[in-house]
Amino acid sequence: MRSLDIGKVVAAVRDVVGQEGVVALHEPQFSGNEKSYLTDCIESTFVSTVGVYVSKFEMMLQQVTGSKHAIACVNGTAALQVALQIAGVRSSDEVIMPALTFVATANSASFIGAVPHFVDSERKTLGIGSKALSERLAAIGERANGSVRNRETGARIAAIIPMHTFGHPVDVEGIESVAADWRIPVVEDATEALGSLYHNRHVGTFGLLSALSFNGNKIITTGGGGAILTDDDELAARAKHLTTTAKAPHRWAFIHDEVGYNFRLPNINAALGCAQLEQLDRFIEQKRRLAERYRRAFETVAGVAVFVEQAGARSNYWLNTLIVEDPERRDELLAALNNDGLMARPVWTLMHRLPMYHDCPRGPLDVAEDLERRIVNLPSSAKFA
């Protein structure tokens, strides 16, 4: 193990960002038609869930991702919640997901009464490992009456959620192979991965459905927002119905045929999103250029390694990531970076360590627990490229 020189790490990050003072972890960039579209939206008076920008934003997402359908929602968590629901997940079902993820992944299952079931990650992608997934299902999975049950809990395993961590595509082929063998639907959490590709295909288009996020810190933002992607016509129609209060079409009557959600993205947010999507290619180019600058800057810095995309993947590099060789010094490094005004962050607390998910079923989590102790995310705004 090479000795970590924290001073060199701080200097390297400061040199890459090229900015004095406090530097945010990630901030949006507004340099296109944002003001023009927002003004147009306000002048039209259609600022809520009805307006031309919502449909335009959805069509643009379809073009960018290659998905047949995009349904805009208020945020990524809502998108993932509804995606799970229309994929067939019900109360008391189990949903397999990584322990190394943002809490929204687990919350989206909990909101419909399902139980998160945590599986280990792999070092090369930071996402669910196909080997860990296969081994966990072999250990606890039981095929019965066309479904899979956890023989330890008796609950149906209703879906698998791979999450593309920091924009890096997971081992899609491996996960799809395991899921197909067990006949469990895949719902992708692509909330951090807009613009990321796996073998030249946009992530979020491999599963039955997927969710995107456009929070203020994402690669493009609508302020707050998300979307459901799917190629299935019926699921798309159902997603649109559920996210618009399950209101039956009528010229004036208020008829709702099931419990739905007021999850439609407002027009004013979509207007911002349209302007942002017009700049997505440039944002990704900047982000990838920034990632390369970090890679070069740390080539000769001992004690840390820059996480890079794997063969066959093109990451949007939403967040740039260092892996610290000595986990005992990770917090020391975080303190030094933040003391210098560089807003570095650790990875999220693993889901099974949170009080509400402590007792959820889980397999061995050796890799995730090790990564949790080593990851440092660096300032990653596109403007630093």
C-alpha positions in Angstrom: 0.0 0.0 0.0 1.4 3.4 -1.0 1.4 6.1 1.6 -1.4 8.7 1.1 -0.2 12.3 0.7 -3.3 14.3 1.6 -1.7 17.6 0.7 -1.1 16.4 -2.9 -4.7 15.2 -3.2 -6.0 18.6 -2.1 -3.6 20.4 -4.5 -4.5 18.1 -7.4 -8.3 18.7 -6.9 -7.8 22.4 -6.6 -5.7 22.4 -9.8 -8.3 20.5 -11.7 -11.2 22.7 -10.8 -9.2 25.8 -11.4 -11.3 27.9 -9.0 -10.5 29.5 -5.7 -12.7 29.6 -2.6 -15.6 27.2 -1.9 -16.3 24.7 -4.7 -19.6 22.8 -4.7 -19.8 19.1 -5.3 -22.1 19.6 -8.3 -24.0 22.6 -9.5 -26.2 23.2 -12.5 -25.1 25.1 -15.6 -27.6 27.5 -17.3 -26.2 28.7 -20.5 -28.9 28.0 -23.1 -32.5 28.9 -23.6 -33.6 28.5 -20.0 -34.7 32.1 -19.4 -36.4 32.3 -22.8 -38.4 29.1 -22.3 -39.3 30.0 -18.7 -40.5 33.4 -19.8 -42.6 31.9 -22.5 -44.1 29.4 -20.0 -45.0 32.1 -17.6 -46.5 34.4 -20.3 -48.6 31.4 -21.5 -50.0 31.1 -17.9 -49.7 27.3 -18.2 -47.1 26.7 -15.4 -48.6 23.7 -13.8 -49.2 20.2 -15.2 -50.8 21.2 -18.5 -48.7 22.9 -21.2 -46.7 22.3 -24.3 -43.3 21.9 -22.6 -44.2 18.7 -20.7 -44.9 16.8 -24.0 -41.9 18.4 -25.7 -39.7 17.3 -22.8 -41.0 13.8 -23.0 -40.4 13.6 -26.7 -36.9 15.0 -26.3 -36.2 12.3 -23.7 -37.4 9.6 -26.1 -35.0 10.9 -28.7 -32.0 11.1 -26.3 -32.5 7.7 -24.8 -34.1 5.7 -27.7 -36.9 4.7 -25.4 -40.3 4.4 -27.0 -42.0 6.2 -24.1 -41.0 8.7 -21.5 -43.5 9.8 -18.8 -42.3 12.9 -16.9 -42.8 12.9 -13.1 -42.2 15.3 -10.2 -39.0 13.5 -9.2 -37.0 10.4 -9.7 -38.3 8.7 -6.5 -41.9 9.0 -7.7 -40.8 7.7 -11.1 -39.2 4.6 -9.6 -42.1 4.0 -7.2 -44.7 4.0 -10.0 -42.3 2.0 -12.3 -42.2 -0.7 -9.6 -45.9 -0.7 -9.1 -46.8 -1.1 -12.7 -44.1 -3.8 -13.0 -46.3 -5.8 -10.7 -44.6 -5.2 -7.3 -47.2 -5.4 -4.5 -47.3 -4.9 -0.7 -45.1 -7.5 1.2 -43.2 -8.4 -2.0 -39.4 -8.2 -1.9 -37.4 -6.1 -4.3 -33.7 -6.9 -4.8 -31.5 -3.9 -4.9 -27.9 -2.8 -4.0 -27.1 -1.9 -0.4 -24.8 0.8 -1.9 -27.4 3.2 -3.3 -29.1 6.5 -2.4 -32.0 6.0 0.0 -34.6 6.8 -2.6 -34.1 3.4 -4.2 -35.2 1.6 -1.0 -37.8 4.2 -0.3 -39.5 3.8 -3.6 -40.2 0.1 -2.8 -41.2 1.0 0.8 -43.8 3.5 -0.4 -45.8 0.7 -2.0 -45.4 -1.6 1.0 -42.7 -3.8 -0.5 -39.5 -4.9 1.3 -36.0 -4.0 0.1 -33.7 -7.0 -0.2 -30.0 -6.0 -0.4 -27.4 -7.6 -2.6 -23.7 -6.9 -2.8 -22.0 -4.7 -5.4 -19.0 -5.3 -7.6 -15.8 -3.2 -7.6 -15.5 -2.8 -11.4 -18.9 -1.0 -11.7 -19.9 0.0 -8.2 -23.4 -1.5 -9.0 -25.0 -4.8 -8.3 -22.7 -7.7 -9.1 -24.3 -10.3 -11.3 -22.3 -13.0 -9.5 -23.5 -11.8 -6.1 -27.1 -11.6 -7.5 -26.9 -15.2 -8.9 -25.4 -16.6 -5.7 -28.0 -14.8 -3.5 -30.9 -16.1 -5.6 -29.4 -19.6 -5.6 -29.2 -19.5 -1.8 -32.7 -18.2 -1.0 -34.7 -18.4 -4.2 -37.5 -20.9 -4.7 -39.5 -21.2 -7.9 -43.2 -21.9 -7.3 -46.3 -21.3 -9.4 -44.7 -19.1 -11.9 -43.0 -16.8 -9.4 -39.9 -16.8 -7.2 -40.1 -16.8 -3.4 -37.6 -16.2 -0.7 -37.6 -19.6 1.1 -36.4 -17.9 4.3 -39.2 -15.3 4.5 -41.9 -16.7 2.2 -42.2 -13.4 0.4 -42.4 -13.2 -3.4 -39.3 -11.6 -5.1 -41.1 -9.3 -7.5 -38.3 -7.2 -9.1 -34.6 -6.5 -9.4 -33.4 -2.9 -9.3 -29.9 -2.3 -10.7 -28.7 1.2 -10.0 -26.1 2.9 -12.3 -23.9 4.4 -9.5 -22.6 7.9 -10.2 -23.6 7.4 -13.9 -21.5 4.2 -14.4 -23.4 1.4 -16.2 -23.8 -1.8 -14.3 -23.0 -5.2 -15.8 -26.3 -5.1 -17.7 -25.7 -8.4 -19.6 -24.9 -10.3 -16.5 -27.8 -9.0 -14.5 -30.2 -9.5 -17.4 -29.1 -13.1 -17.8 -29.7 -13.9 -14.1 -33.0 -12.1 -14.1 -34.2 -13.9 -17.2 -33.2 -17.3 -15.7 -35.3 -16.6 -12.7 -38.0 -14.7 -14.6 -37.8 -11.7 -12.4 -38.5 -8.3 -14.1 -35.8 -5.7 -14.1 -36.6 -2.0 -13.2 -33.5 0.1 -13.7 -32.6 3.0 -11.4 -31.0 5.2 -14.0 -31.5 8.4 -11.9 -27.8 9.3 -12.1 -27.2 8.0 -15.6 -28.8 10.2 -18.2 -26.5 10.0 -21.2 -24.6 6.9 -20.1 -24.3 4.1 -22.6 -23.8 0.4 -22.3 -22.5 -1.1 -25.5 -23.8 2.0 -27.4 -27.3 1.7 -25.9 -28.7 4.1 -23.4 -29.0 2.7 -19.9 -32.5 2.7 -18.7 -33.7 1.0 -21.9 -32.7 -2.6 -20.9 -35.2 -3.3 -18.2 -39.0 -3.5 -18.3 -39.1 0.1 -17.1 -36.6 2.5 -15.6 -36.5 5.8 -13.8 -34.5 9.0 -14.4 -33.9 12.0 -12.2 -33.5 15.7 -12.9 -32.8 17.0 -9.5 -30.8 20.2 -9.1 -27.5 18.3 -8.8 -28.0 15.9 -11.8 -26.4 16.2 -15.2 -29.4 18.2 -16.4 -32.0 19.6 -14.1 -35.7 20.6 -14.1 -35.3 21.9 -10.6 -37.0 18.8 -9.4 -38.2 16.1 -11.7 -37.9 12.6 -13.0 -39.2 10.3 -15.7 -40.3 6.8 -16.4 -38.9 5.1 -19.5 -40.4 2.0 -21.2 -40.9 0.4 -24.6 -44.2 -1.2 -23.5 -47.3 0.7 -24.8 -49.6 -0.6 -22.1 -47.2 0.1 -19.2 -46.6 3.6 -20.6 -50.3 4.3 -20.7 -50.7 3.0 -17.1 -47.8 5.1 -15.9 -49.3 8.2 -17.4 -52.7 7.3 -15.8 -51.3 6.7 -12.4 -49.2 9.8 -12.3 -52.1 12.0 -13.3 -54.4 11.1 -10.4 -55.9 8.2 -12.3 -58.4 10.6 -13.9 -60.4 9.1 -16.8 -60.5 11.3 -19.9 -63.5 13.5 -20.1 -64.2 17.1 -21.3 -65.3 18.3 -17.8 -66.1 15.5 -15.4 -63.8 14.4 -12.6 -63.9 10.6 -12.7 -61.0 8.7 -11.1 -61.1 4.9 -11.4 -58.4 4.0 -8.9 -56.0 5.4 -6.3 -53.5 7.5 -8.3 -50.8 10.1 -7.7 -50.4 13.8 -8.4 -47.0 13.1 -9.8 -47.1 14.9 -13.2 -44.2 17.2 -13.9 -45.2 20.9 -14.0 -44.9 22.7 -17.3 -42.5 25.3 -15.8 -40.1 22.6 -14.7 -40.4 20.9 -18.1 -39.6 24.2 -19.8 -36.3 24.3 -17.9 -35.7 20.7 -18.8 -36.1 21.3 -22.5 -33.5 24.0 -22.5 -31.2 21.7 -20.5 -31.7 18.7 -22.8 -30.7 20.9 -25.7 -27.2 21.1 -24.1 -26.9 17.5 -22.9 -24.2 16.5 -25.5 -22.1 19.4 -24.4 -22.6 18.7 -20.7 -21.5 15.1 -21.2 -18.5 16.1 -23.3 -17.5 18.5 -20.5 -18.0 15.9 -17.8 -16.0 13.3 -19.6 -13.2 15.9 -20.2 -13.2 16.7 -16.5 -13.0 13.0 -15.6 -10.0 12.7 -17.9 -8.3 15.6 -16.2 -8.9 14.0 -12.8 -7.4 10.7 -14.1 -4.3 12.5 -15.3 -3.9 14.6 -12.2 -3.9 11.5 -10.0 -1.6 9.3 -12.0 1.3 10.2 -9.8 -0.6 10.7 -6.5 0.0 7.9 -4.1 -2.7 6.2 -2.0 -5.8 6.9 -4.2 -7.2 5.7 -7.5 -9.6 7.4 -9.8 -12.6 5.2 -10.7 -13.0 4.9 -14.4 -15.6 3.5 -16.7 -15.4 -0.2 -17.8 -14.9 -1.6 -21.3 -18.1 -1.4 -23.3 -19.5 1.4 -21.1 -19.7 5.2 -21.7 -20.3 6.9 -18.4 -21.7 10.4 -18.0 -19.3 10.8 -15.0 -22.0 12.4 -13.0 -19.7 12.3 -10.0 -16.0 11.7 -10.1 -14.8 9.2 -7.6 -11.6 8.4 -5.7 -11.0 5.0 -4.1 -8.8 5.5 -1.1 -6.3 2.6 -0.6 -6.2 3.0 3.2 -9.8 3.3 4.5 -8.6 4.4 7.9 -7.6 7.7 6.3 -10.7 8.3 4.2 -12.3 10.7 6.7 -9.0 12.5 7.2 -9.0 13.1 3.5 -12.6 14.3 3.5 -11.9 16.7 6.3 -8.8 18.2 4.5 -10.7 18.6 1.2 -13.7 20.3 2.9 -11.5 22.4 5.1 -9.9 23.8 1.9 -13.4 24.6 0.5 -13.6 21.6 -1.8 -17.0 20.0 -1.2 -16.0 16.3 -1.3 -18.4 13.7 0.0 -18.4 10.0 1.0 -20.8 7.5 -0.6 -24.2 7.2 1.0 -24.5 5.2 4.2 -25.3 1.6 3.2 -29.1 0.9 3.3 -28.9 -1.9 5.8 -27.2 0.5 8.3 -30.2 2.8 8.3 -32.6 2.1 11.1 -35.7 1.6 9.0 -33.9 -0.9 6.7 -31.7 -2.6 9.3 -33.9 -5.8 9.5 -34.5 -6.2 5.7 -33.2 -9.4 4.1 -29.7 -9.2 2.7 -26.9 -11.4 1.4 -23.2 -11.0 2.1 -22.2 -7.3 1.5 -18.4 -7.5 1.8 -17.7 -5.5 -1.3 -20.3 -2.8 -0.6 -19.1 -2.4 3.0 -15.5 -2.1 1.8 -16.4 0.5 -0.9 -18.4 2.4 1.7 -15.2 3.0 3.7 -13.1 4.0 0.7 -15.1 6.2 -1.7 -14.7 9.9 -1.9 -16.7 11.9 -4.5 -15.0 15.0 -5.9 -16.4 18.3 -7.2 -17.8 17.4 -10.6 -19.6 20.4 -12.1 -19.4 20.4 -15.9 -18.0 24.0 -15.9 -14.7 22.8 -14.5 -13.8 21.0 -17.8 
